[in-house]
Amino acid sequence: MGVLARAPIDLLRASFEDCPQCADVRRLVGPEIGLIQLRAKTPVTKTAFHLGEATVSRCVVELAGRRGYGVVLGSDLERAELVAVFDALLQDPQMYGELRPKLLQPAESAISVSRQRRANTAQATAAHFFTAARGGKTP
């Protein structure tokens, strides 16, 4: 689900358009936008606290007797529905074998590239502080 939720929307759209089974999708819930409560724990005492709320989009579909669920951060209804459709399709071992090289592997690669790009951007703006403990050497 995480790979589908983070996959580029263009890749999801293209895979959906190339999928003849997708015409038989029946929506059960949504797509709709809502809020979820974010909880966190303090690092020392492990006491749970309310961190805030996040907007999510969700959708539940049925396809060939299988239910697919899509929940994504943000208010992208189209993405939530596409994720739900592919979640239902990927439950079939034959479809999994077909979609793995066409959808999942390219999505994983795109996610990896995006993460690396963000990491490089963050590293480029990192502040390096000189301390006496390190003898003035940067990490």
C-alpha positions as CSV (number, residue, x, y, z in Angstrom):
1,M,0.0,0.0,0.0
2,G,2.8,2.4,0.8
3,V,4.4,2.0,-2.6
4,L,1.0,2.7,-4.3
5,A,0.3,5.7,-2.1
6,R,3.7,7.3,-2.9
7,A,3.7,6.3,-6.6
8,P,3.8,9.1,-9.2
9,I,0.2,9.9,-10.2
10,D,1.1,9.7,-13.9
11,L,2.3,6.1,-13.5
12,L,-1.0,5.2,-11.7
13,R,-3.1,6.8,-14.4
14,A,-1.1,5.1,-17.2
15,S,-1.4,1.7,-15.5
16,F,-5.1,2.2,-15.0
17,E,-5.7,3.1,-18.6
18,D,-3.8,0.0,-19.8
19,C,-5.9,-2.3,-17.5
20,P,-9.0,-3.9,-19.1
21,Q,-10.1,-5.4,-15.7
22,C,-10.4,-1.9,-14.2
23,A,-13.7,-1.2,-16.1
24,D,-15.5,-3.5,-13.6
25,V,-14.7,-1.5,-10.5
26,R,-17.5,-0.8,-8.1
27,R,-17.1,1.9,-5.5
28,L,-18.1,0.9,-2.0
29,V,-16.9,4.0,-0.1
30,G,-15.9,7.4,-1.4
31,P,-13.5,8.6,-2.5
32,E,-13.8,11.1,0.3
33,I,-11.6,13.4,2.4
34,G,-11.3,13.3,6.1
35,L,-9.0,13.8,9.1
36,I,-7.0,11.4,11.1
37,Q,-5.5,12.0,14.5
38,L,-1.8,11.8,14.8
39,R,-0.4,10.4,18.0
40,A,3.2,10.3,19.2
41,K,5.1,9.2,22.2
42,T,7.6,11.1,24.3
43,P,11.1,9.6,23.8
44,V,11.9,9.2,27.5
45,T,8.6,8.2,29.3
46,K,6.9,6.8,26.2
47,T,3.7,8.8,27.2
48,A,1.3,9.1,24.2
49,F,0.1,12.5,23.2
50,H,-2.0,14.1,20.5
51,L,0.4,15.5,17.9
52,G,-2.2,17.0,15.6
53,E,-4.4,16.1,12.7
54,A,-3.7,15.2,9.0
55,T,-5.9,15.3,6.0
56,V,-6.4,12.0,4.3
57,S,-8.3,10.7,1.3
58,R,-9.7,7.3,1.3
59,C,-11.6,5.0,-1.0
60,V,-12.9,1.4,-0.9
61,V,-13.7,-0.5,-4.1
62,E,-14.7,-4.0,-5.2
63,L,-13.2,-5.6,-8.2
64,A,-13.7,-9.3,-9.2
65,G,-14.9,-10.1,-5.7
66,R,-11.9,-8.5,-4.0
67,R,-12.0,-5.4,-1.9
68,G,-9.3,-2.8,-2.4
69,Y,-8.5,0.0,0.1
70,G,-6.8,3.2,-0.6
71,V,-5.7,5.7,2.0
72,V,-3.3,8.5,1.1
73,L,-2.2,11.7,2.9
74,G,-3.6,14.9,1.5
75,S,-6.8,15.6,-0.4
76,D,-6.0,13.7,-3.6
77,L,-9.3,11.8,-4.3
78,E,-8.1,10.4,-7.7
79,R,-5.0,8.9,-6.1
80,A,-7.0,7.3,-3.3
81,E,-9.3,5.7,-5.8
82,L,-6.4,4.5,-8.0
83,V,-4.6,3.0,-5.0
84,A,-7.8,1.2,-4.0
85,V,-8.2,-0.3,-7.5
86,F,-4.7,-1.5,-7.7
87,D,-4.9,-2.8,-4.1
88,A,-7.8,-5.0,-5.2
89,L,-6.0,-6.1,-8.4
90,L,-2.8,-7.0,-6.6
91,Q,-4.6,-9.5,-4.4
92,D,-4.8,-11.8,-7.4
93,P,-1.5,-13.6,-7.8
94,Q,-1.7,-13.5,-11.6
95,M,-2.3,-9.8,-11.7
96,Y,0.4,-9.3,-9.2
97,G,2.8,-11.0,-11.6
98,E,1.7,-8.7,-14.4
99,L,1.6,-5.5,-12.4
100,R,4.9,-6.0,-10.6
101,P,7.2,-5.0,-13.5
102,K,4.7,-2.5,-15.0
103,L,3.7,-0.6,-11.9
104,L,5.4,-1.6,-8.7
105,Q,9.0,-1.7,-9.8
106,P,8.9,1.7,-11.6
107,A,7.0,3.2,-8.6
108,E,9.7,1.9,-6.2
109,S,12.4,3.4,-8.4
110,A,10.6,6.7,-8.7
111,I,10.1,6.8,-4.9
112,S,13.8,6.0,-4.3
113,V,14.9,8.8,-6.7
114,S,12.5,11.3,-5.0
115,R,13.8,10.4,-1.5
116,Q,17.4,10.7,-2.7
117,R,16.7,14.1,-4.3
118,R,15.1,15.4,-1.0
119,A,18.1,14.0,1.0
120,N,20.5,15.8,-1.3
121,T,18.6,19.0,-0.9
122,A,18.5,18.7,2.9
123,Q,22.2,17.9,3.0
124,A,23.1,20.9,0.9
125,T,21.4,23.2,3.4
126,A,22.7,21.5,6.5
127,A,24.4,23.7,9.0
128,H,27.7,22.3,10.4
129,F,28.7,23.6,13.8
130,F,32.2,23.5,15.0
131,T,32.6,22.3,18.6
132,A,35.6,21.9,20.9
133,A,34.8,18.2,21.3
134,R,35.4,17.5,17.6
135,G,38.4,19.8,17.4
136,G,36.7,22.0,14.8
137,K,36.2,19.2,12.3
138,T,33.0,18.8,10.3
139,P,31.2,15.5,10.5
